[in-house]
Amino acid sequence: MQQGRPYEGPRQDDTPVKLYRSDHRVTIAAPFPGLEPQDIQVHVTREGEVVLEGRLRGAFKGDKEVILDEWNPGPYYRRLSLDTPVDGEMANVTYENGVLTVSLPVSDEMKAAEVRPERVSRVQGRRYGNAGNPAGDEA
């Protein structure tokens, strides 16, 4: 059996995303499998960027020989430039089934924030900056 080279993690901006926009929200979804909520950070900058980060989980521990090492749970990283101003302070962030979802209310100006999902269980996290429509928006 041929041994593979150790997985070195994703290159900068390798984490794939889905980006959606409606009249009231910008939503980003990205796969972050194998992490716990405390390993995840979302940065919204005044310059209109959103940075998704997932820290590398602990390395394999044990007395077994690793034969093939092509995947690690992290690190994950993605930097996106938005053309729509959003309110980072009011972000909803969920982490479920290995998928990070960030929902940002559209705003008159970019509002910077650093947020992370709060631990609900070992593999689930949520942070609700707003529920439903942002204040003042009509359905």
KETORDREN-991881 format. One record per residue (C-alpha): x, y, z; residue in three letters. Coordinates in Angstrom, 1 decimal. Example, Ala and Ser with C-alpha at 12.3 -4.5 7.8 and 13.67 -1.06 7.14 Angstrom:
BEGIN
<x->12.3 | y->-4.5 | z->7.8 | residu->ala>;
<x->13.7 | y->-1.1 | z->7.1 | residu->ser>;
//
This chain:
BEGIN
<x->0.0 | y->0.0 | z->0.0 | residu->met>;
<x->1.4 | y->3.4 | z->-1.0 | residu->gln>;
<x->1.6 | y->6.0 | z->1.8 | residu->gln>;
<x->0.1 | y->9.4 | z->1.0 | residu->gly>;
<x->1.7 | y->12.6 | z->2.0 | residu->arg>;
<x->0.4 | y->14.2 | z->5.2 | residu->pro>;
<x->-2.6 | y->16.6 | z->4.6 | residu->tyr>;
<x->-1.4 | y->20.1 | z->5.1 | residu->glu>;
<x->-4.8 | y->21.7 | z->5.3 | residu->gly>;
<x->-6.5 | y->24.0 | z->2.8 | residu->pro>;
<x->-4.7 | y->26.8 | z->1.0 | residu->arg>;
<x->-5.9 | y->30.4 | z->1.7 | residu->gln>;
<x->-9.5 | y->30.8 | z->0.5 | residu->asp>;
<x->-10.0 | y->27.1 | z->-0.4 | residu->asp>;
<x->-13.1 | y->26.5 | z->1.7 | residu->thr>;
<x->-16.1 | y->26.4 | z->-0.7 | residu->pro>;
<x->-19.1 | y->28.6 | z->0.1 | residu->val>;
<x->-22.7 | y->29.3 | z->-1.1 | residu->lys>;
<x->-23.5 | y->33.0 | z->-1.0 | residu->leu>;
<x->-27.1 | y->34.2 | z->-1.2 | residu->tyr>;
<x->-28.7 | y->37.6 | z->-1.1 | residu->arg>;
<x->-32.3 | y->38.7 | z->-0.5 | residu->ser>;
<x->-33.7 | y->42.2 | z->0.0 | residu->asp>;
<x->-33.0 | y->41.9 | z->3.7 | residu->his>;
<x->-30.1 | y->39.5 | z->4.2 | residu->arg>;
<x->-26.8 | y->38.1 | z->2.9 | residu->val>;
<x->-26.4 | y->34.5 | z->3.8 | residu->thr>;
<x->-23.2 | y->32.4 | z->3.6 | residu->ile>;
<x->-23.0 | y->28.6 | z->4.0 | residu->ala>;
<x->-19.8 | y->26.7 | z->4.2 | residu->ala>;
<x->-18.8 | y->23.1 | z->5.1 | residu->pro>;
<x->-16.7 | y->23.0 | z->8.3 | residu->phe>;
<x->-16.9 | y->19.3 | z->9.2 | residu->pro>;
<x->-15.3 | y->17.9 | z->12.3 | residu->gly>;
<x->-15.2 | y->21.0 | z->14.4 | residu->leu>;
<x->-16.8 | y->22.1 | z->17.6 | residu->glu>;
<x->-18.5 | y->25.5 | z->17.9 | residu->pro>;
<x->-15.7 | y->27.0 | z->19.9 | residu->gln>;
<x->-13.3 | y->26.3 | z->17.0 | residu->asp>;
<x->-15.2 | y->28.7 | z->14.7 | residu->ile>;
<x->-14.9 | y->32.5 | z->14.3 | residu->gln>;
<x->-16.6 | y->34.9 | z->11.9 | residu->val>;
<x->-15.2 | y->38.4 | z->11.3 | residu->his>;
<x->-17.1 | y->41.1 | z->9.5 | residu->val>;
<x->-14.9 | y->44.1 | z->8.7 | residu->thr>;
<x->-15.8 | y->47.8 | z->8.0 | residu->arg>;
<x->-14.2 | y->47.4 | z->4.6 | residu->glu>;
<x->-16.9 | y->44.9 | z->3.5 | residu->gly>;
<x->-15.2 | y->41.6 | z->4.0 | residu->glu>;
<x->-16.4 | y->38.5 | z->5.8 | residu->val>;
<x->-13.8 | y->36.1 | z->7.1 | residu->val>;
<x->-14.8 | y->32.5 | z->8.1 | residu->leu>;
<x->-12.3 | y->30.6 | z->10.2 | residu->glu>;
<x->-12.2 | y->27.2 | z->11.7 | residu->gly>;
<x->-9.2 | y->26.2 | z->13.8 | residu->arg>;
<x->-7.5 | y->22.8 | z->13.3 | residu->leu>;
<x->-8.7 | y->20.2 | z->15.8 | residu->arg>;
<x->-6.2 | y->18.2 | z->17.8 | residu->gly>;
<x->-4.0 | y->15.7 | z->15.8 | residu->ala>;
<x->-4.8 | y->12.0 | z->15.8 | residu->phe>;
<x->-3.6 | y->10.5 | z->19.1 | residu->lys>;
<x->-3.0 | y->6.9 | z->19.8 | residu->gly>;
<x->-0.7 | y->4.0 | z->19.1 | residu->asp>;
<x->-1.9 | y->3.3 | z->15.6 | residu->lys>;
<x->0.2 | y->3.8 | z->12.5 | residu->glu>;
<x->-1.4 | y->6.3 | z->10.1 | residu->val>;
<x->-1.4 | y->4.6 | z->6.6 | residu->ile>;
<x->-3.1 | y->7.4 | z->4.6 | residu->leu>;
<x->-3.7 | y->11.0 | z->5.8 | residu->asp>;
<x->-5.6 | y->13.0 | z->3.3 | residu->glu>;
<x->-8.1 | y->14.9 | z->5.5 | residu->trp>;
<x->-8.1 | y->16.8 | z->8.7 | residu->asn>;
<x->-11.0 | y->18.5 | z->10.5 | residu->pro>;
<x->-9.7 | y->22.0 | z->9.8 | residu->gly>;
<x->-8.2 | y->24.4 | z->9.5 | residu->pro>;
<x->-10.9 | y->26.1 | z->7.3 | residu->tyr>;
<x->-10.6 | y->29.6 | z->6.0 | residu->tyr>;
<x->-12.5 | y->31.8 | z->3.6 | residu->arg>;
<x->-12.4 | y->35.6 | z->2.9 | residu->arg>;
<x->-15.2 | y->37.1 | z->0.9 | residu->leu>;
<x->-15.8 | y->40.7 | z->-0.2 | residu->ser>;
<x->-19.4 | y->41.8 | z->-0.1 | residu->leu>;
<x->-20.8 | y->44.5 | z->-2.3 | residu->asp>;
<x->-23.8 | y->45.0 | z->0.0 | residu->thr>;
<x->-23.3 | y->46.6 | z->3.5 | residu->pro>;
<x->-24.3 | y->44.4 | z->6.3 | residu->val>;
<x->-24.6 | y->44.6 | z->10.1 | residu->asp>;
<x->-22.1 | y->42.1 | z->11.6 | residu->gly>;
<x->-23.3 | y->42.8 | z->15.2 | residu->glu>;
<x->-26.8 | y->41.4 | z->14.3 | residu->met>;
<x->-25.4 | y->38.3 | z->12.6 | residu->ala>;
<x->-27.1 | y->34.9 | z->13.1 | residu->asn>;
<x->-24.5 | y->32.1 | z->13.1 | residu->val>;
<x->-25.4 | y->28.4 | z->13.2 | residu->thr>;
<x->-23.2 | y->25.4 | z->13.1 | residu->tyr>;
<x->-25.0 | y->22.1 | z->12.5 | residu->glu>;
<x->-24.2 | y->18.8 | z->10.7 | residu->asn>;
<x->-20.7 | y->20.2 | z->9.9 | residu->gly>;
<x->-22.1 | y->23.3 | z->8.0 | residu->val>;
<x->-21.5 | y->26.8 | z->9.1 | residu->leu>;
<x->-24.3 | y->29.3 | z->8.2 | residu->thr>;
<x->-24.0 | y->33.0 | z->8.6 | residu->val>;
<x->-27.0 | y->35.3 | z->8.0 | residu->ser>;
<x->-26.2 | y->39.0 | z->8.0 | residu->leu>;
<x->-28.9 | y->41.7 | z->7.9 | residu->pro>;
<x->-28.5 | y->44.3 | z->5.1 | residu->val>;
<x->-27.7 | y->47.6 | z->6.6 | residu->ser>;
<x->-27.2 | y->51.3 | z->5.5 | residu->asp>;
<x->-23.5 | y->50.9 | z->6.4 | residu->glu>;
<x->-21.0 | y->48.1 | z->7.2 | residu->met>;
<x->-21.0 | y->47.3 | z->10.9 | residu->lys>;
<x->-17.9 | y->45.3 | z->11.9 | residu->ala>;
<x->-18.1 | y->42.5 | z->14.4 | residu->ala>;
<x->-16.4 | y->39.3 | z->15.5 | residu->glu>;
<x->-18.8 | y->36.6 | z->16.4 | residu->val>;
<x->-18.9 | y->32.8 | z->16.9 | residu->arg>;
<x->-21.6 | y->30.2 | z->17.5 | residu->pro>;
<x->-22.4 | y->29.5 | z->21.1 | residu->glu>;
<x->-22.1 | y->25.9 | z->22.0 | residu->arg>;
<x->-25.5 | y->24.1 | z->22.2 | residu->val>;
<x->-23.9 | y->20.6 | z->22.1 | residu->ser>;
<x->-20.5 | y->19.2 | z->21.3 | residu->arg>;
<x->-21.2 | y->19.5 | z->17.6 | residu->val>;
<x->-23.9 | y->22.2 | z->17.5 | residu->gln>;
<x->-23.7 | y->26.0 | z->18.0 | residu->gly>;
<x->-25.9 | y->29.0 | z->17.5 | residu->arg>;
<x->-25.7 | y->32.7 | z->17.9 | residu->arg>;
<x->-28.8 | y->34.8 | z->17.2 | residu->tyr>;
<x->-28.1 | y->38.5 | z->16.8 | residu->gly>;
<x->-31.6 | y->39.0 | z->15.5 | residu->asn>;
<x->-34.6 | y->36.7 | z->15.1 | residu->ala>;
<x->-36.8 | y->36.9 | z->12.0 | residu->gly>;
<x->-36.5 | y->40.1 | z->10.0 | residu->asn>;
<x->-34.1 | y->42.8 | z->11.2 | residu->pro>;
<x->-35.8 | y->45.5 | z->13.3 | residu->ala>;
<x->-37.9 | y->47.8 | z->11.3 | residu->gly>;
<x->-38.2 | y->45.5 | z->8.2 | residu->asp>;
<x->-41.5 | y->44.3 | z->7.0 | residu->glu>;
<x->-42.1 | y->40.9 | z->5.7 | residu->ala>;
//
